[in-house]
Amino acid sequence: MRESARGDLTLVIANKNYSSWSMRPWVLLRARGISFHEVMLKFDSREWDSRIGRLSPTRQVPVLWEGDPGGGFPTWEVGRAHV
């Protein structure tokens, strides 16, 4: 995995063809001209199984990391509770 400088953004996603949730932050970052690195993991793959635990605290995507993925500050979407 590449080393990140503090403040670098890394977006961890699944294949954009199969995951609209992954596509949304990717489109937003691109449209706003925000520089980021992309890590794409394929669902149900050995790579997913071996890397998702380190790259996503919830084991779900997308996750936006500030700093080193797995060691920096993660941001992910939390579903709204139905009342």
N, CA, C and O of each residue as an XYZ file, in Angstrom:
332
protein
N       0.852     -1.181      0.000
C       0.000      0.000      0.000
C       0.890      1.234      0.000
O       1.960      1.223      0.609
N       0.480      2.263     -0.651
C       1.265      3.479     -0.748
C       1.247      4.208      0.586
O       0.281      4.114      1.343
N       2.309      4.927      0.863
C       2.380      5.750      2.070
C       1.736      7.095      1.769
O       1.971      7.675      0.709
N       0.927      7.593      2.693
C       0.243      8.868      2.528
C       0.913      9.927      3.376
O       1.356      9.662      4.493
N       0.982     11.117      2.836
C       1.390     12.264      3.639
C       0.195     12.684      4.474
O      -0.946     12.529      4.040
N       0.435     13.203      5.644
C      -0.662     13.633      6.509
C      -1.538     14.617      5.735
O      -1.029     15.555      5.121
N      -2.845     14.405      5.766
C      -3.769     15.289      5.066
C      -4.194     14.774      3.707
O      -5.188     15.246      3.156
N      -3.459     13.807      3.147
C      -3.892     13.206      1.884
C      -5.227     12.516      2.086
O      -5.510     12.006      3.170
N      -6.045     12.498      1.048
C      -7.330     11.808      1.104
C      -7.269     10.526      0.281
O      -6.737     10.513     -0.829
N      -7.813      9.464      0.830
C      -7.926      8.191      0.131
C      -9.365      7.718      0.253
O      -9.905      7.617      1.355
N      -9.979      7.429     -0.880
C     -11.343      6.930     -0.915
C     -11.299      5.432     -1.172
O     -10.816      4.984     -2.212
N     -11.807      4.663     -0.215
C     -11.889      3.210     -0.355
C     -13.297      2.881     -0.828
O     -14.283      3.207     -0.167
N     -13.374      2.230     -1.983
C     -14.671      1.950     -2.600
C     -14.714      0.521     -3.130
O     -13.702     -0.180     -3.163
N     -15.900      0.111     -3.540
C     -16.076     -1.114     -4.318
C     -16.224     -0.692     -5.778
O     -16.192      0.498     -6.092
N     -16.381     -1.647     -6.645
C     -16.531     -1.364     -8.064
C     -17.704     -0.407     -8.296
O     -18.829     -0.688     -7.882
N     -17.441      0.702     -8.945
C     -18.471      1.728     -9.173
C     -19.610      1.221    -10.063
O     -20.710      1.774    -10.028
N     -19.359      0.178    -10.856
C     -20.421     -0.384    -11.698
C     -21.468     -1.128    -10.878
O     -22.614     -1.265    -11.306
N     -21.076     -1.607     -9.700
C     -21.976     -2.425     -8.888
C     -22.394     -1.755     -7.589
O     -23.298     -2.244     -6.911
N     -21.762     -0.654     -7.229
C     -22.037     -0.017     -5.945
C     -22.284      1.474     -6.137
O     -21.339      2.257     -6.235
N     -23.559      1.867     -6.190
C     -23.861      3.295     -6.334
C     -23.406      4.064     -5.096
O     -23.098      5.252     -5.188
N     -23.359      3.398     -3.936
C     -22.866      4.070     -2.716
C     -21.407      4.448     -2.885
O     -20.989      5.499     -2.402
N     -20.624      3.621     -3.557
C     -19.220      3.941     -3.816
C     -19.086      5.057     -4.848
O     -18.176      5.882     -4.771
N     -19.991      5.072     -5.798
C     -19.937      6.059     -6.882
C     -20.211      7.484     -6.372
O     -19.619      8.436     -6.879
N     -21.078      7.640     -5.401
C     -21.507      8.972     -4.951
C     -20.362      9.835     -4.436
O     -20.197     10.949     -4.933
N     -19.564      9.389     -3.472
C     -18.478     10.262     -3.014
C     -17.406     10.457     -4.087
O     -16.765     11.506     -4.147
N     -17.214      9.440     -4.935
C     -16.238      9.548     -6.012
C     -16.637     10.683     -6.964
O     -15.800     11.504     -7.340
N     -17.916     10.727     -7.351
C     -18.410     11.780     -8.243
C     -18.288     13.144     -7.569
O     -17.843     14.105     -8.197
N     -18.674     13.239     -6.309
C     -18.602     14.509     -5.591
C     -17.171     15.043     -5.511
O     -16.923     16.214     -5.799
N     -16.236     14.185     -5.120
C     -14.842     14.627     -5.015
C     -14.308     15.075     -6.373
O     -13.632     16.100     -6.468
N     -14.606     14.316     -7.417
C     -14.156     14.690     -8.769
C     -14.784     15.998     -9.227
O     -14.095     16.866     -9.763
N     -16.096     16.140     -9.018
C     -16.809     17.344     -9.466
C     -16.304     18.596     -8.752
O     -16.273     19.676     -9.342
N     -15.912     18.458     -7.494
C     -15.421     19.609     -6.720
C     -13.924     19.837     -6.898
O     -13.370     20.773     -6.321
N     -13.265     18.994     -7.688
C     -11.838     19.156     -7.943
C     -10.965     18.837     -6.736
O      -9.861     19.364     -6.607
N     -11.461     17.974     -5.854
C     -10.715     17.603     -4.649
C      -9.816     16.420     -4.984
O     -10.282     15.389     -5.469
N      -8.545     16.579     -4.723
C      -7.567     15.541     -5.023
C      -7.693     14.392     -4.019
O      -7.785     14.616     -2.812
N      -7.696     13.164     -4.533
C      -7.776     11.990     -3.671
C      -7.176     10.791     -4.380
O      -7.054     10.769     -5.605
N      -6.808      9.804     -3.598
C      -6.345      8.520     -4.114
C      -7.502      7.554     -3.981
O      -8.302      7.655     -3.051
N      -7.587      6.627     -4.900
C      -8.688      5.659     -4.900
C      -8.142      4.258     -4.637
O      -7.167      3.833     -5.256
N      -8.784      3.552     -3.713
C      -8.507      2.135     -3.486
C      -9.811      1.410     -3.773
O     -10.802      1.600     -3.068
N      -9.810      0.574     -4.813
C     -11.008     -0.145     -5.202
C     -10.835     -1.618     -4.853
O      -9.884     -2.268     -5.287
N     -11.764     -2.125     -4.067
C     -11.770     -3.536     -3.701
C     -12.981     -4.203     -4.345
O     -14.088     -3.668     -4.302
N     -12.767     -5.360     -4.933
C     -13.886     -6.100     -5.529
C     -14.610     -6.875     -4.439
O     -13.991     -7.536     -3.605
N     -15.953     -6.778     -4.466
C     -16.758     -7.554     -3.529
C     -16.451     -9.042     -3.679
O     -16.117     -9.505     -4.770
N     -16.564     -9.778     -2.592
C     -16.426    -11.243     -2.604
C     -15.142    -11.716     -3.278
O     -15.152    -12.657     -4.072
N     -14.045    -11.053     -2.952
C     -12.756    -11.453     -3.518
C     -11.767    -11.700     -2.376
O     -12.015    -11.310     -1.235
N     -10.668    -12.337     -2.687
C      -9.611    -12.543     -1.689
C      -9.055    -11.207     -1.217
O      -8.753    -11.031     -0.036
N      -8.922    -10.264     -2.150
C      -8.420     -8.938     -1.783
C      -9.361     -8.275     -0.775
O      -8.905     -7.696      0.211
N     -10.678     -8.358     -1.021
C     -11.663     -7.801     -0.087
C     -11.464     -8.431      1.296
O     -11.343     -7.732      2.302
N     -11.434     -9.762      1.322
C     -11.308    -10.475      2.591
C     -10.037    -10.097      3.346
O     -10.053     -9.977      4.571
N      -8.948     -9.912      2.624
C      -7.675     -9.639      3.289
C      -7.468     -8.170      3.661
O      -6.674     -7.881      4.556
N      -8.156     -7.237      3.004
C      -7.880     -5.812      3.226
C      -9.010     -5.011      3.868
O      -8.750     -3.959      4.453
N     -10.255     -5.476      3.776
C     -11.374     -4.638      4.214
C     -11.327     -4.345      5.711
O     -11.694     -3.245      6.125
N     -10.894     -5.278      6.518
C     -10.824     -5.046      7.962
C      -9.894     -3.912      8.339
O     -10.158     -3.187      9.298
N      -8.814     -3.750      7.603
C      -7.856     -2.667      7.863
C      -8.329     -1.346      7.261
O      -8.069     -0.281      7.819
N      -9.019     -1.412      6.133
C      -9.384     -0.200      5.401
C     -10.743      0.375      5.777
O     -11.044      1.516      5.429
N     -11.571     -0.397      6.485
C     -12.900      0.093      6.843
C     -13.276     -0.368      8.249
O     -13.416     -1.568      8.488
N     -13.441      0.568      9.178
C     -13.828      0.198     10.541
C     -15.146     -0.571     10.600
O     -15.344     -1.380     11.507
N     -16.049     -0.333      9.650
C     -17.348     -1.015      9.620
C     -17.360     -2.204      8.668
O     -18.363     -2.912      8.572
N     -16.251     -2.427      7.961
C     -16.146     -3.466      6.921
C     -17.120     -3.191      5.771
O     -17.546     -4.109      5.070
N     -17.469     -1.895      5.587
C     -18.337     -1.470      4.495
C     -17.648     -0.341      3.741
O     -16.734      0.300      4.260
N     -18.090     -0.109      2.529
C     -17.568      0.985      1.717
C     -18.737      1.862      1.299
O     -19.871      1.386      1.250
N     -18.493      3.112      1.002
C     -17.218      3.817      0.907
C     -16.722      4.327      2.268
O     -17.493      4.513      3.209
N     -15.418      4.541      2.330
C     -14.759      5.162      3.477
C     -13.758      6.171      2.927
O     -12.977      5.850      2.031
N     -13.781      7.373      3.455
C     -12.821      8.409      3.074
C     -11.830      8.562      4.215
O     -12.216      8.853      5.347
N     -10.557      8.365      3.917
C      -9.493      8.472      4.912
C      -8.725      9.775      4.734
O      -8.358     10.142      3.618
N      -8.488     10.456      5.823
C      -7.538     11.568      5.843
C      -6.284     11.025      6.492
O      -6.317     10.571      7.636
N      -5.183     11.069      5.770
C      -3.953     10.447      6.245
C      -3.874      9.009      5.757
O      -4.588      8.614      4.835
N      -3.009      8.240      6.376
C      -2.754      6.866      5.960
C      -3.985      5.986      6.152
O      -4.500      5.906      7.267
N      -4.479      5.316      5.095
C      -5.621      4.412      5.252
C      -5.309      3.340      6.301
O      -4.283      2.664      6.233
N      -6.192      3.205      7.244
C      -5.982      2.255      8.313
C      -5.286      2.857      9.517
O      -5.217      2.231     10.575
N      -4.765      4.076      9.362
C      -4.053      4.704     10.465
C      -4.382      6.167     10.645
O      -3.997      6.774     11.645
N      -5.086      6.737      9.693
C      -5.462      8.146      9.762
C      -6.846      8.307     10.359
O      -7.224      7.594     11.289
N      -7.598      9.254      9.811
C      -8.945      9.556     10.301
C      -9.969      9.108      9.265
O      -9.989      9.655      8.163
N     -10.831      8.120      9.583
C     -11.829      7.647      8.617
C     -13.156      8.383      8.746
O     -13.558      8.776      9.841
N     -13.826      8.563      7.622
C     -15.183      9.104      7.598
C     -16.014      8.156      6.756
O     -15.635      7.815      5.636
N     -17.153      7.728      7.298
C     -18.054      6.866      6.554
C     -19.475      7.272      6.856
O     -19.740      7.972      7.834
N     -20.390      6.830      6.013
C     -21.789      7.176      6.188
C     -22.432      6.249      7.210
O     -22.220      5.036      7.204
N     -23.204      6.841      8.066
C     -23.949      6.083      9.064
C     -25.424      6.192      8.715
O     -25.947      7.292      8.542
N     -26.085      5.063      8.612
C     -27.504      5.063      8.267
C     -28.343      5.789      9.303
O     -28.018      5.796     10.491
N     -29.403      6.388      8.850
C     -30.310      7.122      9.720
C     -31.204      6.132     10.452
O     -31.735      5.195      9.856
N     -31.360      6.349     11.733
C     -32.242      5.486     12.519
C     -33.702      5.836     12.220
O     -34.059      7.012     12.139
N     -34.517      4.840     12.062
C     -35.943      5.056     11.822
C     -36.651      5.111     13.170
O     -36.514      4.210     13.998
N     -37.396      6.164     13.370
C     -38.079      6.342     14.659
C     -39.556      6.090     14.509
O     -40.301      6.190     15.484
